[in-house]
Amino acid sequence: MPPAPSKPVPAADLHDRVAAVIDALRPVIQADGGDVEFVGVTDDNVAQVRLKGACIGCPSAAMTLRHGIERSVRENAPEITGIEALEP
């Protein structure tokens, strides 16, 4: 599970804050052969990402998504109601 970004993400628009968190987490995920792409935020404030590389089909991907990525995103953008992984 990726750690939270080491620096707080400065207040900006919601899309930019979520993108900054995802960008901060990418090196940790890439170190395990995977990757994550930020797609956008829905009108219902659900962050959408696309898992890539070794994350596709990995049994730990759901845990990484919920307990790593979602937790970090919600800490920096509390108005996010959830996270959704889109098909590759």
C-alpha positions in Angstrom: 0.0 0.0 0.0 1.5 3.3 -1.0 2.3 5.9 1.7 0.6 9.2 1.7 2.4 12.0 0.0 5.1 13.5 2.2 4.1 17.1 1.7 0.5 18.3 2.0 -1.0 19.2 -1.4 -1.7 23.0 -1.5 -5.3 24.0 -1.9 -6.3 24.3 -5.5 -9.2 23.2 -7.6 -10.4 19.7 -6.9 -9.1 18.2 -10.1 -5.6 19.6 -9.5 -5.4 18.4 -5.9 -6.4 14.9 -6.8 -4.0 14.8 -9.8 -1.2 16.0 -7.4 -1.8 13.2 -5.0 -1.9 10.6 -7.8 1.3 12.0 -9.2 3.0 11.8 -5.7 1.9 8.1 -5.4 2.9 7.0 -8.9 6.7 6.4 -8.1 5.8 3.9 -5.3 3.3 2.0 -7.6 5.8 2.1 -10.5 8.5 0.6 -8.3 6.3 -2.6 -8.1 5.9 -2.7 -11.9 2.5 -1.0 -12.0 1.2 2.4 -12.7 -1.9 4.6 -12.1 -3.3 7.2 -14.4 -5.7 9.9 -13.1 -8.6 10.1 -15.5 -10.8 12.7 -13.8 -13.5 13.5 -11.2 -17.2 12.8 -11.9 -20.0 15.2 -11.1 -20.6 13.1 -7.9 -17.0 13.8 -6.8 -15.8 10.3 -7.5 -12.1 10.2 -8.6 -11.5 8.0 -11.6 -8.2 6.3 -12.2 -6.9 3.6 -14.5 -4.5 1.0 -13.2 -1.8 -0.2 -15.5 1.1 -2.6 -15.8 1.5 -5.1 -13.0 -1.6 -3.7 -11.3 -3.9 -5.3 -13.9 -5.0 -8.6 -12.5 -3.0 -8.2 -9.3 -4.8 -9.6 -6.2 -3.5 -6.6 -4.2 -4.8 -4.0 -6.6 -8.1 -3.5 -4.8 -6.4 -3.1 -1.5 -3.9 -0.6 -3.0 -6.8 1.3 -4.6 -8.9 1.5 -1.4 -6.4 1.7 1.4 -3.6 3.5 -0.3 -4.8 5.6 -3.2 -8.3 6.5 -1.9 -7.1 7.2 1.6 -4.4 9.6 0.4 -6.7 11.3 -2.1 -9.4 11.8 0.6 -6.9 13.2 3.1 -6.0 15.9 0.6 -9.4 16.3 -1.1 -12.0 15.5 1.5 -14.9 16.3 -0.9 -14.0 13.2 -2.9 -16.7 10.6 -2.1 -14.8 7.6 -3.5 -12.5 6.3 -6.1 -13.2 4.2 -9.1 -10.8 2.1 -11.3 -11.8 2.2 -14.9 -11.0 -0.7 -17.3 -7.6 -0.4 -18.9 
